[in-house]
Amino acid sequence: MSRQADRSMQDLKPTVWIGRQGCTETMIDEIGEQLRKRKMIKVKWLQNIQIDPVTVASQANATLVEVRGRTMVLEEKKKTARK
């Protein structure tokens, strides 16, 4: 990852917060909506919640870019052209 891309991720503000109820279907839907609008989002979760970022990314049909502590960056999956 380039230094500039790393810097832009640090500047990215969290748009989705996962709370006490954990990662519900509603949260996955919200992550999907946010990705359609912004292409890249930052998701944070509470310290006492167990979240698997890989699972969240696959459920939201997103690409997991980075995980640091209790924060993950997700990117909209690129659509592949079919031949």
C-alpha positions as CSV (number, residue, x, y, z in Angstrom):
1,M,0.0,0.0,0.0
2,S,1.3,3.4,-0.9
3,R,2.1,6.0,1.7
4,Q,-0.5,8.3,0.2
5,A,-3.2,5.6,0.3
6,D,-2.3,4.9,3.9
7,R,-2.6,8.6,4.8
8,S,-6.0,8.9,3.1
9,M,-7.3,6.0,5.3
10,Q,-6.1,7.8,8.4
11,D,-8.1,10.8,7.3
12,L,-11.2,8.7,6.7
13,K,-13.9,9.3,9.4
14,P,-15.9,6.3,10.7
15,T,-19.3,6.2,9.2
16,V,-20.6,3.0,10.8
17,W,-20.4,2.1,14.5
18,I,-21.2,-1.4,15.6
19,G,-22.7,-1.3,19.1
20,R,-23.9,-3.7,21.8
21,Q,-26.2,-5.6,19.5
22,G,-23.2,-6.6,17.4
23,C,-23.3,-6.9,13.6
24,T,-26.9,-7.5,12.8
25,E,-28.5,-7.8,9.4
26,T,-29.5,-4.1,9.6
27,M,-25.8,-3.2,10.1
28,I,-24.8,-5.3,7.1
29,D,-27.5,-3.4,5.0
30,E,-26.2,-0.1,6.3
31,I,-22.6,-1.0,5.4
32,G,-23.8,-1.9,1.9
33,E,-25.6,1.4,1.5
34,Q,-22.6,3.4,2.8
35,L,-20.3,1.6,0.3
36,R,-22.6,2.4,-2.6
37,K,-22.5,6.0,-1.7
38,R,-18.8,6.4,-0.7
39,K,-16.9,3.5,-2.2
40,M,-14.7,3.2,0.9
41,I,-15.8,3.4,4.5
42,K,-14.4,3.0,8.0
43,V,-16.2,0.8,10.5
44,K,-15.6,0.9,14.3
45,W,-16.9,-1.4,17.0
46,L,-17.1,-1.5,20.8
47,Q,-14.4,-3.0,22.8
48,N,-16.6,-5.7,24.4
49,I,-18.0,-6.9,21.0
50,Q,-16.4,-9.7,19.1
51,I,-16.4,-9.0,15.4
52,D,-14.7,-10.9,12.6
53,P,-13.8,-8.3,10.0
54,V,-13.5,-11.0,7.2
55,T,-17.0,-12.2,7.9
56,V,-18.4,-8.7,7.9
57,A,-16.7,-7.9,4.6
58,S,-18.0,-11.1,2.9
59,Q,-21.6,-10.5,4.2
60,A,-21.5,-6.9,3.0
61,N,-20.0,-8.0,-0.4
62,A,-17.0,-5.7,0.3
63,T,-13.3,-6.0,0.1
64,L,-11.5,-5.8,3.5
65,V,-8.7,-3.2,3.0
66,E,-7.2,-2.9,6.5
67,V,-7.9,-3.8,10.2
68,R,-6.3,-1.8,13.0
69,G,-7.5,-2.6,16.5
70,R,-11.2,-2.2,16.6
71,T,-11.4,-0.4,13.2
72,M,-11.7,-1.8,9.7
73,V,-11.7,-0.1,6.3
74,L,-13.9,-1.6,3.7
75,E,-14.0,-0.9,0.0
76,E,-16.8,-1.7,-2.5
77,K,-16.0,-4.8,-4.5
78,K,-15.0,-4.2,-8.0
79,K,-17.4,-5.7,-10.5
80,T,-15.7,-8.0,-13.0
81,A,-16.7,-7.9,-16.6
82,R,-18.1,-11.1,-18.0
83,K,-17.1,-12.4,-21.4
